[in-house]
Amino acid sequence: MIRAFLRNYLPRHRNRVNQFLHALGVPLTFVGTPWTLIAGAAWYWPIVCFLGGYVLQFAGHAVEGNDAGEAVFVKRMLGMSYREYGPCAEYSSNTDQRDDRTTG
């Protein structure tokens, strides 16, 4: 399970800026949000943590040149084109072929 996750995750997060933004954004989203709820912080802090963390992650994917995982999922379900892997990725998680659909 961890191997499959890393096989998909690593090629999508190769850019150092993307990695840095994820290092900030993921804990802010998934640790900061529940912590502010448990701590009884003002109503806006959980929203700030959740949205702020996601903004950092989406910004990282913009720098990387690919769509965030959530955007890939939604676009795939809607039949829209998406970029799962950035231009620097050497391979896709699908070893048989590049499985991202790009517009250009």
Secondary structure, DSSP 8 states (H G I E B T S, - for coil): -HHHHHHHHHHH--SHHHHHHHHHHHHIIIIIHHHHHHHT--THHHHHHHHHHHHHHHHHHHHHTS--HHHHHHHHHHT-----S-TT-S--SSTTS-------
